[in-house]
Amino acid sequence: MSTGFQGRRGASVLVVDDEPAIVSMVQAVLGILGVTNVSTAADGREALDLVRSAEKPFDLVVCDWQMPNMDGLQFLEAFRADYPGTTFVMLTAKTDVQAFNSAKRSGATYFFMKPIDAGDLKSRLSSLFDLMAS
C-alpha cells in the first residue's frame, strides 16, 4: 500500500502498456471510478522516466508484462527499488506458475489476467481502491 493514500478521487495512477486499446480501456475505467490523475507510458523505459520525473509518487501502477524495450518485470524490479509500498498490478496473459512466482518475488501486488473486459476491470480496480483506503 502507498503511504498517504487519500482515496481514489485524489489517486495518482500510472498505466503502462504498449497496446493503445488497453491503455484507453484502463483510462476509461479509471475515469468512471473518479480517478482523473492518470499518466501513461508505452513501455517500461518510458514509465521509469515518468516515475523519476513525477512530483510525487504514484499511488497505483497498472502495468503490462510483455512490452518492447523494457518489459513489465524489468520495470517492476527497477520501480520497487525506490517505491516498495506502491500497489502494483501486473496485466498478463502468462499462465506459467514460475513467471507468477518471479513477479511476486519482485513485488507485484496483484495480477489481472488478459484478456480482461471493462466490467471486470472496473470491479477489480474498485475493490483494490477500497483495500488501499483501508
Buried (B, 14 or more C-beta within 10 A) or exposed (E): BBEEBEEBEEBBBBBBBBBEEBBEBBBEBBEEBEBBBBBBBBBBBBBBEBBEEEEEBBBBBBBBBBBEEBBBBBBBBBBBEEBEEBBBBBBBEBEEEEBBEBBEEBBBBBBBEBEBEEEEBBEBBBEBBEEBEE
